[in-house]
């Protein structure tokens, strides 16, 4: 869960302390491993360098961890202000351990090396505490930014830094950058720049935050969600129903697909009974056609 600027009480925008805060679950592999050479500070510096050396290959949430580690080190080494706070606080509070489920990173064997150098792991927090922060960020995982991650933080008093990824939920089509949130690119390379802008433009930042909260207050009503449900579900489905044409007598659905021509070629990939919500009710079909598509990334007509 990302945020920037925490308050001890009162509205989030009264906070004088800018901190970009996040708690989430781990989702990255092939990471460098902290070594045990030197004292804690030296090992921490080496671990930060190892993350930075691989920054281009890290998934976004681990990029956030690397950014945080660098920000914390800079704050600690700030000799001019002993109360300096790191501008980012993006860490993992849990990880998925099959078949048990989510487990805390703090005290775990999996994250022990990172915890020993003060990187990557952090305590989770309830939404009531998270709402005291001035800024938030919804970092995407395997499926882009999450529904809960976006709408919960958008509804809070703080300003949302929205992680722009190729994947999205339908709700994102109703949100506008620089009106409801501050856009941050997929690689997080502009996060510090956007953070600095918000700090130097507090009135504009609060206006964007208020607009996001207003949007969520409307969406949280039966009337507000009803409008979006009509636009995103009812109307598209109605167009499909209206466009439906029964298959000519004697034709199967496979005949229909074959009749569409090479330019509109569609191939059957999976057949499901509909008796279960998961893949247990499905079987792969299509044979060599599907294998060629999976291998080449496009359909290739075979004479």
N, C-alpha and C positions, 0 to 999 in steps of 0.2 A: 504494500500500500504506500504510494508515494505522497509526500506533502512537502511544502516549503513554509517554514515559519510556524512555530508553536507558541501558544499563549498559555498562561497558567489559569486564566479565567477571562470571561468576556468574549466578545466577537473575535473571530479569527483575524480580521484585518486590523485589530488594535495591536497586534504583536509587533514588537520592534526587532525580533530575532529571526532573520531569514534562514530557514533550514528546509532543504528539499528532502522530504521524508517518504519512505516506501517500505512496506512489508509485503512479502509474497512468498510463492513457492518456487523451489529450484527447478530449472528445466534445461540444464546444459550438460554436455558431455565433453570429453577430451580436454579437460582443463589442466593448466599447470598445477603442480602440487607444491605447497610451501615446503622449503627444505628446513633442516634443523641445524644449520650452520650459523654460528654467531649468537648474540643475545637477542632478546625479543624484538627490540627496535630494528636491529639489522635484518632479522628474518622478515619482519614486516615490510621493510623497505624493499627487500629482494622480492617478496611476494607481489607487491604492488607493481614492481618493474616487470615481473613475469606476466602479470595480467595485461599491462600496457603493451608489452611486446606482441601479444596475441589479440589485441583489442578488435581488430578487423574480423576475426573469426568467432568472437564471442557472440552468443545470443543476447538480445537486448537487456534481459534482466541481469545477466552477468556483466554487461557493459555498465549498467547502473551501479553494480557493486564496485567495479574498478574506479568509476567516477567518484563514488563515495569515499573509498580508501584514500584517494588522492586528496580530496577535500578535507578529510579528517587530519591527514598528515600536515597539510598546509596550515590548518587552524592551530595545531599543536606547536608548530614551529614559528608561529606569529609572535615575535618578541615585543611588538608594539602594543598589542591588545591581549592581555592575559585571559580575557573573557570571550575571545573570538570563538564563534561557533562555525562548524563546517556548513557550507551552503547546501550540501546534499547528505541524505541519510537513507540510502536505498540498500536494504539487506533482506536476507531470507529468514523468515520465522519458522518455516516448516518445509518438509520435503516429503515426497510420496514414496512410501516403502510398501511394496506389494508382499503379501496380500493384506497387510495390516491397515494401510491407509496413511493419512498424513501424520507425520511425527515432527516434534520440535527439533530445530537444528541445534539449539543450545544444549550441550551435554551429550550430543549424539556422537557415535564413533565416526560416522560418515563425514561430519564437519569438524571433527576434533582438531585437525591440523590448521584449518582456517580460524577456528575459535582461538587457538593458541597464539595467533598473531593479531587478533582483534579485527578480522576482516570477514565480511560476508554474512555473519550470523547476527540476529537481533531478536529482541523480545517482541512477540505479537502484541497488539493492543486492540481494545474494543472500539467500535465506531464512535462512541461518546468521547473518547480521548483523541481519536484521529480528527474529529471535527474541530478540535482546538488549534489545528495547524492552519497556517495562512495559505499554503500552496499544496496541491496534490498532483500526482501523476499516475495514469493508468497504463502501466507497462504491459505490452502484449506478450503472450506466450505462444504455444503452438497454434492457437486458433485466433490470434489477434487480441485486441483488448477485450476483456470480458464484459458481459452485460452488467454484472454486479459491480465490477471494478469501476466502470464508467458512470453508471447512474448514481451509485452511492456517493461517490466523490463529487459528482456534479451537483448533487443536492446539498452538499455541505457549504458552510459560509465561505470556505477558502476557494481560491482560484484553481481550476483544473488545467494542467498541462497534458494535453491529449496526445498519446503516442499514435502517430499516423502510420498504419500498416496496410498492406494490400487486402487483408481480410477485415471484415467489419460485420456488425449487426445491423439490422434494418433501422434501428433507432438512430444510427449515425447519420442517415440521410436527412434527418430533421434538425441536425445540429450544424451550426455554421462556425468555421474558424474565425477567431478574433471577435466573434459576437458572443458565443457561449463558452469558448475555451481558447487556450493558446496552443497552436499546433506545434508539435515537436517531431522532427523527422525520424524515420525508422531506425537510424543508426545512433540517435541521441547526440550527434555531433553539434547540434545547435541548442542543446538544453541549457548550457550555462549562459549563452547569449540571450535566450528567451527569459531566463531567470533574472538576469541583470536588467532587461527591459522592464519587467514587472516591478522590480525594486525601484527603478527610476521613474516609473509612471504609475504611481499608486492609485490615482483617481480613475485612469482608464482600466487598470487591472481590476479594481473593485466593481466597475461598471460591467465588465465581462463576467465576473464572478456572480454578480446579482442576476444577470440575464440567464446564466446557467441554472441558478437556484429557482428562478421564476419558471423556467421551462419545466423543471422537474416537479415543481409544485402543481403545475397544470397537468402534467402527465400522470401524477399520482391520483387524480380524480377519475371517477368512472366516465365522466364526459370527455376529459382530455385523452385518456387512453382509448376511449371509444372512437374518437376521430382518427387516431393513428391506426387502430385496428381496421377501420373501414378502408383507409387509404392503402395499407400495406398487405392486407389479407383478403378482405371481402371483395374489393374491386378487381384485383388481379385474378382471383379465382372465378369471379363472375365472367371475366373476359374469356377464360379458358372454357367455361361451360357454354358460353354463347358461341364460341368458335368450333365446338365439337361437331364432328360429322361422323355419323355411323359408318362402320366399315361395310363396303359393298358385300352383298350376299356371296358367300363362297370364298371370301378373302380372309386371311388371318392377319394378325398384327405384324408378323414377319413379312408377309406379302406387301403390306403397306410401306414398311421401312425400305424394302428392296425397290419399290416403285419410285422412290424419291430422287433417284439419280445419284451419280458420283459426287456432284458438288454439295449435295445435302445429305451425304451418306451417314447413316446412323447404324451402329451395330449394337446388338444386345450384349450386355456385359454380365448382368446379374439377374437372377430370377428369384423372387421371394414369395412365400406363402402368405405373409401378412399376419401370421399367428403369434409373432414375437417382435418386440421392438429392436432386437439386436440381430447380429449376423447369423444367429443360430437357425433362422428360418430361411436363409438365403443360400443359393449355390451359384458358383461362377459358371457362365455359359459363354459361348462365342468362339471357344477354341482358338485356332491359330490367328484369326482376325484380331482378337483381343491381345494376344501375345505380341503381334507385330505392332499394334498401337502402343502398348506399354513400352516396347523396346524403342520405337522410333519417335514417339510423341505425336504422331499424326497417322491418319488412316491411309494405307497404300493399297490401291486396287491391284489385285493379282490376277493375271490372265489365266 
